[in-house]
């Protein structure tokens, strides 16, 4: 698929190619791997109205605002196979993301043993993903707000080690994918750090996919199929396990229109690495 995005700045024009990305994931839960939709979020009429299939041909990515910021060296992220299975919840942020729709509160938590994460940058990245022009908050159905330790949250977005992923998500040995189970949106730190091979999009775009895919399950969305060769992959496709002719795409909306594929999933194997 073509990649577009032009960022114009006063006195200077620079072209920034924004990778149309997938950010990660796979079985939304051990149930979803066997063809069942993930455990449903609270049902609303807004969710029902969001089921129509739209297939725009030329998605326009949100501009990567980080491209205009000074680049600073980042510490390497390190992690063991299994962390402490205890979590540090990041401070909240009072800003509400989105202008209309149901308010969904969330926490961000990092498992002990994972080191090198810039926690402020992580929280900003998550909030920017939800607030992006093609993100979940853009359609008028949902608003998001990050809350801190000790506050009630509708879900917890968690960065966990591979073995802890299996403890939380269940379904046997995996250690590769991420999942959503109950009110936990579980992101595998191995995929966050390394992405997936031969994906065709940037690591930042894959991370956006991870967040949007697993959050989509929390919002009641099930897995979807590739609409056809050369088309953008729906964000609810298990892009971590295979694109099936589609091109990677990280977002639930395309040009302001909800972008869906036909419900279903492929019987792709889980890599053992």
C-alpha positions, 0 to 999 in steps of 0.5 A: 500500500502507498504510504502518505503523510506530509507535515508542513512547518513554517519556512520549511516543508518536510515529507514524513512517510508514516508507516501504515502499521500494525501494532500487534496482536493475536489471540485476544484471549485463549477463547478467541484463538479457537474462533470465539469472540473475546469476552464482551465489554458492556453492550451499548447501542453505540457498539451496535451502530459501529458494526457496518463494514466500510472499505476505503481504499486510501487510508491516511495516517495521522501525522507522527508528531514525534518526527518534529521533536528532538531525538534523544537517546533511549535506554535499552529495554530489558526484561526476563522471561518471567517478571515479578507478577507485580505491577507499578501503576503509572500516574494518571492524567486529568485530560479526557481524550475525545469529545463525545461518547461513553467515558472509559477510564484506564490505568497503565501498569508495568510488570516488575523486572521490565527495565528501561521504559520511559514511563512518561513517554509510554503514557504519552504514547498510549494517550496519543494513540487513543486520541489520534485522528484515526484512533478509537476516540475519533468516532464519537463513541468513546472517550478515554481518561487515564487514572492513577493508582488506587482509582477505579478503572474500566480496564488496565493496560499492562506491559508484561513479560512473556511468561506472565502473559501466559499466566494471565491470558491462559490457553497453554504455552504461548509467550508470543502474543498479547491478549485481552481478558476481562478488564485487562489489556495485556501487551507482551513486552517481547512484541513491544520491544521486537515487533514481528518479523517481515511486518512491513511497518515501523515498530511505532506503528506496530505498537499502535496496532497492539494498543488499538487491537487489544483495546478494541477487544475491551470495547467489544470488538471480535477478530476480523479477516483481511478484506482482500489482497492489497487492502489495509488490514483491519485493526481487529485482524490478528496481524501479529500472526499473519496479514493474509494479503493485506497491508499492515494498518494500525487504526480502527478508522480510515479517513474518518470512517470505521474500517471493518473486515468480515468477522472471523480469524485464521488458524495461524500457528503461534511462533515459538521464539 
